[in-house]
Amino acid sequence: MNQIIETKKVLIGWPSINGELLLAGNNYALLTTNLKEQVQKAIASVQSRSVYTNQGDVISEPAPELEQYINQFWQKDESDPFKNQGWAIKIADLNKVCSIQPFVECKSSVEKTKEINQNNLIRIAEISLPISKPQSLLPSFDPVKKAWVFSSPNPNLKLLQPYTNQNTIFEFVVGIPNSFVQVVKCKERYFVRDGYHRAYGFMANGISKIPILYREFNSFNEMGLSSGFFPNEILMSDHPPMLTDFFNDKVSGIAQFTQSLKVVLIQGLEINTFG
C-alpha cells in the first residue's frame, strides 16, 4: 500500500511535548539541530507571554435561526448519548478556547470550510454538528483470509451494528458515523474535546463563532481523553496552548506526517471441534 503524506500544524512551544519530533513528522531520522533551535525559540516565546486569565463570553446561546436545525439534530438517534449525558448546543468563540491536541491537519480542513459565509449559522452547523447520514465505504475482499477489509484515514471508522435477514444472511454494518465539534469547560477553562480539524478550518477562513456541543466537567479524567494530548499540568499552567496558537508561527510549525489508517476486518472462519 502506497504511503500518503499529510501536512499538519504542530504546537511546539511547550516542553512536555517533543516539539522536535513533531516537526520531524515523528520520524527520528529527520531530527536536526535547526529543529531543536526552532523549538527552543518557541518555548521562550510562550514563557514570555502574560499569565493566562480566564476568558469571558466564550459560550453563548444559539441564535433563533438555529432552532429548527437544533430540533432536527436532537431527533437523530446518534444524538441520544449526548442528550443523555447532559450535552447542550451552544455557540463557542474559538478564539478563546484552549487546545488539548498538539497537532491538526491543515489542508483538507481548510477546504471543507472555504466557501462558507460567517453569518450563515445553519451552513456552519451542517459542518460542526452534521445530521446527514453516516458515511459508508466500499470494502476490498481478501480471498486468502476470506475477509472483507475496510480502511479509512478517519479514526471514526467502525462496526456500527450486526444485522441478520431471516437467519440466512448475517452481516455487520460498517461506516463512519458523524462526529461533532465539542467544547467543554473544566476547572474554569474551555477546551476543544473533539472536532479539531473543522475548528481549525473555520478559524483559517475567518470564522470563530460556531455552533458546538457543550458540557462542563469536574476533571480531565471525566472527559475521557485518549493519549497523545497535552498533559494536565500544561493545560492548567500560566501559559496553556490555545487554538489561536496554530496560527502563531512563533509557537507552531508545519510538518509532514505519514497518514495513518483505521482498518476494520470482517472475516469468515470455519472451525472443526473435536472432543
Secondary structure, 3 states (H helix, E strand, C coil): CCCCEEEEEEECCCCCCCHHHHHCCCCHHHCCHHHHHHHHHHHHHHHCCCCCCCCCCCEECCCHHHHHHHHHHHHCHHHHHHHHCCCEEEEEEHHHCEECCCEEECCHHHHHCCCCCCCCHHHHHHHHCCCCCCECCCCEEECCCCEEEEEECCCCCEEEEEEEECCCEEEEEEEECCCCCEEEEECCEEEEEECHHHHHHHHHCCCCEEEEEEEEECCCHHHCCCCCCCCHHHHCCCCCCEHHHHHCCCCEEEEEEECCCEEEEEECCCCCCCC
